[in-house]
Amino acid sequence: EAGVAQSPRYKIIEKRQSVAFWCNPISGHATLYWYQQILGQGPKLLIQFQNNGVVDDSQLPKDRFSAERLKGVDSTLKIQPAKLEDSAVYLCASSLDSLGDEQYFGPGTRLTVT
Amino acid sequence: AQKVTQAQTEISVVEKEDVTLDCVYETRDTTYYLFWYKQPPSGELVFLIRRNSFDEQNEISGRYSWNFQKSTSSFNFTITASQVVDSAVYFCALSESYGGSQGNLIFGKGTKLSVKP
């Protein structure tokens, strides 16, 4: 079974530029999550989708971050414009359902904003 | 408020030593789940175990064992006879059913384990 796929793996941009990350979850997984992991910290949830609907985006900085999951499968996370403090690893995870199910993580996208 | 505390920032042991990673959590929910994940230097988070709040049985899987105690809100992880391949950052995480945050994981800051040969 294929795991969670993410691209790109690395991205370097200048502040105020825009960037987009892509995630393809495990086939059949209804729930998709985007987490931000700053160096030395645990991942923090940005947004959670159940199929193609948003369940929780309370910690998403909506003035600059946006995400969509069209057709309830793959998802895109965008940052526009980027700030220096957005430098982090962006992790995508998926699970069969939501509460209590283990989440499977992709390899992440390491973003550096200069 | 929900919170996960991993007080040990870094631990260094010599191969074959036993090591215990501590995890203390806070929640006002009665139904919740606890997880441990491993993050090796490659960066990908690997699922290790899940426990629900109604199951306090300890679990053993090979060299790994977990001790869940609701009375002290702790979910500790022990590696017996550690190996160099166990070197990684280990995260404890909490998932609640309270409010709208169903399913998302609240992570601790992680414990970096270094196992030296």
Interface residues (C-beta under 8 A of the other chain):
Chain A: T31 Y33 Y35 G40 Q41 G42 P43 K44 L45 Q48 V55 D56 S58 V89 L91 A93 S95 D97 S98 L99 G100 D101 E102 Q103 Y104 F105 G106 P107 G108 R110
Chain B: V4 Y33 F35 Y37 S42 G43 E44 L45 V46 F47 R50 N52 F91 A93 S95 S97 G100 S101 Q102 G103 N104 L105 I106 F107 G108 K109 G110
